[in-house]
Structures are given as C-alpha cells and as structure tokens.
Amino acid sequence: MKHLKERAGDDIFIIESISPLFPANYAHARRISCDAWGEMWHTSYMMNSFSFGWWLSRVYCFNDPDHLVMGDRSEAENISRMTTGAVTGYCILGDNLSTKGIAVGSKISQEKAIKFSTVEKVNDVIRLGKSFRPAYGHKLSGRNNSVDLFYLETEDSYYIAHFNYESGDKTGTIDFSYMNIDPENIDVSRSYECWTGEGVTLNEKGLEYSSPNNMAKIYRLFKK
C-alpha cells in the first residue's frame, strides 16, 4: 500500500473496498458496505453499515456509499440512493452515461442521473464532505435493520436526514430530543427540505414530516 500510494502521487484519489481498517493512512476513502445498486433494499443495506460505521470518517477522509445508481428504479428510490451520498458526504455516480460506442447506457437512467445529481440544495449538503451520525442506535427500521434518522450540526445549521425504508407512507414528528436540538433556536422562515425546497413545520416536540414509500428527506434547519 505504501508503494501504491507513492506511485499514485497527489493526483489520484484512492478508495479501498471493505478492507481492514489499518491501511487508512494509505487511502482517502473506504467502502462502508458491500456492493449497493439502486433499489431500496440496497439503500437500506448500505445504511445498515453506515448506521454503525458512520464514525469511520474519523479514520478515513470519507465514507464511500458505493456508486449511486438510478437505473430503472422508482424516483423515490432514486432520491433515497442519492441521499446516501449526502449523509456520507461523498458521491460517485454509477449509471452508464455513455452515448456512443459498444456499451451505450440507458437513456432513462442517464436522464434520471442528471435530474437527481443536479439538485443544488442537495449538492450543497454533499459538498460539506461530512458524515452524518445516527440519532439513536436502539431503534431500527426495515428488513435490513437500519437507523432511519441521521443528523449533522454545522456552525449555522442543523441537517436532518430521514429514510422511509418501509412500504407505505409515513407521517409524524421527528423528535428533536434525540439530536439535542432546541426548537427555539431554529429560524423556521429560512429552513427547508433540500429535495423540494419546501418550508418546514415545527411543533412543540420537533419537525413534522411526511415521507412517501421508499422516500428519503433532507432538512436544513438554520439556526437563529
């Protein structure tokens, strides 16, 4: 690994697969789970690994959620898969974007890759380059037993990501007490959900949400 890093120099970004942790000083990123594609099962599987391995961004520079594939999956699944890039702070697109040659990609997946990778408010979150952390470790959702609520605090904002791994719509309140957020410190007038740009609604306990089947949401709550 030392020889490889020396040969790569400063111009090549080195990503390791699910390797032992000890070669962290020889790579920039490490895959947080095994292969993950575009369906919700893959998203929840990857988030299971992230739920309990989020702290590895303290070992490597980045957690790698694997290539983000849109493919022929639903738009809700596409949004959830892209959201995994936001919560890890790292993004590699995985669809075949070739338009010529012997391996031309699907036009549908190319259009969806463009659509879901160019949402500026979401890209702002990815550009932070920071891993979110789970709001709790004792409450798991979906058949892959993943945490569904993650958060990140910055100097001016709280970021909250919520995943609906289940089949069926979900509504409710995201309890701020899990994230040590004081609702009195939130500037509701400037806050929004990143995928839609829509404003947010708070109640005495926290943030009200409505998540369709297989959908993920990312909220940016500005501090006063």
C-alpha positions in Angstrom: 0.0 0.0 0.0 2.9 2.4 0.7 4.3 1.7 -2.7 0.9 2.1 -4.4 0.3 5.5 -2.6 3.8 6.7 -3.6 3.2 5.7 -7.3 -0.3 7.3 -7.3 1.1 10.7 -6.1 -1.1 13.6 -5.2 -3.4 13.4 -8.3 -5.1 10.0 -7.8 -7.9 9.5 -5.2 -7.5 6.1 -3.6 -10.7 4.3 -2.5 -10.4 0.9 -0.6 -13.1 -1.8 -0.6 -14.2 -3.3 2.6 -10.7 -3.6 3.8 -9.2 -3.9 7.3 -9.0 -0.5 9.0 -5.2 -0.5 9.4 -4.4 0.8 5.9 -6.3 4.0 6.5 -3.1 6.1 6.1 -2.7 4.9 2.5 -6.2 5.8 1.2 -8.7 8.6 1.1 -11.9 6.7 1.4 -13.2 3.2 2.2 -16.4 1.4 1.1 -18.8 1.5 4.0 -20.7 -1.7 2.8 -20.6 -4.3 0.1 -21.9 -3.6 -3.4 -25.0 -1.4 -3.5 -27.1 -0.5 -6.5 -30.3 1.4 -6.9 -33.2 -0.5 -5.3 -34.4 0.4 -1.8 -33.1 -2.9 -0.5 -29.6 -1.9 -1.4 -30.1 1.6 0.1 -31.2 0.2 3.4 -28.5 -2.4 3.3 -25.8 0.3 2.9 -27.4 2.4 5.6 -27.3 -0.6 8.0 -23.5 -0.5 7.6 -23.5 3.3 7.9 -25.7 3.2 11.0 -23.0 1.5 13.0 -19.9 2.5 11.0 -20.5 6.3 10.5 -17.5 7.1 12.7 -15.1 5.6 10.1 -15.0 9.1 8.5 -12.7 9.8 11.5 -10.4 7.1 10.3 -10.5 7.7 6.6 -11.3 11.1 5.0 -14.6 9.8 3.6 -17.1 7.0 3.9 -17.8 5.6 0.5 -21.5 4.6 0.0 -20.6 2.8 -3.3 -21.7 4.1 -6.7 -25.1 5.8 -6.7 -27.2 4.1 -9.3 -30.5 5.4 -10.6 -31.3 2.7 -13.2 -34.9 1.6 -13.6 -35.9 2.2 -10.0 -38.7 4.5 -8.8 -38.0 8.2 -8.3 -38.4 7.7 -4.5 -35.7 5.0 -4.6 -33.5 7.3 -6.7 -33.9 10.1 -4.2 -33.1 7.8 -1.3 -30.0 6.5 -3.0 -28.7 10.0 -3.7 -29.4 10.9 -0.1 -26.9 8.2 1.0 -24.3 10.3 -0.7 -25.4 13.4 1.2 -25.3 11.7 4.6 -21.8 10.2 3.9 -20.5 13.5 2.3 -19.3 11.6 -0.7 -20.7 10.9 -4.2 -19.8 8.8 -7.2 -22.4 8.4 -9.9 -22.8 4.8 -11.1 -25.1 4.8 -14.2 -23.7 4.2 -17.6 -23.5 7.7 -19.1 -22.0 6.7 -22.4 -23.9 7.8 -25.5 -21.6 6.2 -28.1 -19.6 3.1 -28.5 -20.3 -0.6 -27.9 -21.7 -0.1 -24.4 -24.3 2.7 -24.7 -26.2 3.4 -21.5 -29.9 3.5 -21.0 -31.4 6.9 -21.8 -33.8 6.7 -18.9 -31.1 6.1 -16.3 -29.0 8.9 -17.9 -31.8 11.3 -17.6 -32.5 10.3 -14.0 -28.8 10.6 -13.1 -28.8 14.1 -14.5 -32.1 15.0 -12.7 -31.1 13.7 -9.3 -27.5 14.7 -9.3 -28.1 18.4 -10.1 -30.4 19.5 -7.2 -28.3 22.3 -5.8 -29.6 22.2 -2.2 -28.7 18.5 -2.0 -25.3 19.1 -3.6 -24.7 21.8 -1.0 -25.0 19.0 1.6 -22.7 16.6 -0.3 -20.1 19.4 -0.6 -19.9 19.6 3.2 -17.9 16.3 2.9 -19.1 15.3 6.4 -20.7 12.1 7.7 -24.0 12.5 9.5 -24.4 10.5 12.6 -27.3 8.3 13.7 -29.8 10.0 16.1 -30.1 6.7 18.0 -28.8 3.2 17.9 -31.5 1.3 19.6 -34.4 1.9 17.1 -34.0 0.1 13.7 -36.2 0.1 10.7 -36.8 -2.1 7.6 -35.7 -5.7 6.9 -32.0 -4.7 6.9 -32.3 -3.2 10.4 -31.0 0.3 9.7 -31.4 3.5 11.6 -33.8 5.8 9.8 -32.8 9.2 11.3 -29.4 11.0 11.0 -28.2 14.5 11.7 -25.3 16.8 11.3 -24.6 20.1 13.1 -22.6 22.9 11.4 -21.9 26.5 12.5 -25.1 27.9 11.0 -27.5 24.9 10.6 -28.8 21.5 11.7 -29.1 18.9 8.9 -31.5 16.1 9.4 -32.0 13.1 7.0 -34.9 10.7 7.4 -35.4 7.5 5.5 -38.6 5.6 4.9 -37.3 2.1 4.3 -40.8 0.6 4.6 -43.6 0.0 2.1 -46.3 2.6 2.8 -46.3 6.3 3.6 -45.2 7.6 6.9 -46.1 10.8 8.8 -45.2 12.0 12.2 -42.8 14.2 14.2 -39.0 13.9 14.2 -38.2 14.3 17.9 -35.5 17.0 18.5 -34.6 15.5 21.8 -32.7 12.7 20.1 -30.4 15.2 18.5 -30.2 17.8 21.3 -31.8 20.5 19.2 -33.6 23.4 20.8 -36.6 24.2 18.6 -36.5 27.8 19.9 -33.1 28.1 18.2 -34.5 27.3 14.7 -35.2 30.0 12.2 -38.2 28.5 10.5 -38.5 31.2 7.9 -35.2 30.2 6.3 -35.3 26.5 6.8 -36.4 24.0 4.1 -36.4 20.4 2.8 -33.5 20.1 0.4 -35.1 17.9 -2.3 -38.2 20.0 -2.8 -37.1 23.4 -1.4 -40.4 23.4 0.6 -40.5 25.1 4.0 -40.7 23.2 7.3 -43.3 23.0 10.1 -42.3 22.6 13.7 -44.4 21.7 16.8 -43.6 21.5 20.5 -41.6 18.3 20.0 -39.8 18.8 16.8 -40.1 18.6 13.0 -43.3 17.4 11.3 -42.7 15.1 8.3 -44.5 13.2 5.6 -42.5 10.6 3.7 -43.9 8.5 0.8 -43.0 4.9 0.4 -39.2 4.4 0.0 -38.6 8.2 0.1 -35.8 10.0 2.0 -35.9 13.6 3.1 -33.1 16.0 3.9 -33.9 19.0 6.0 -31.7 22.1 6.6 -32.7 24.0 9.7 -31.0 27.3 10.0 -30.0 28.5 13.5 -31.2 31.9 14.7 
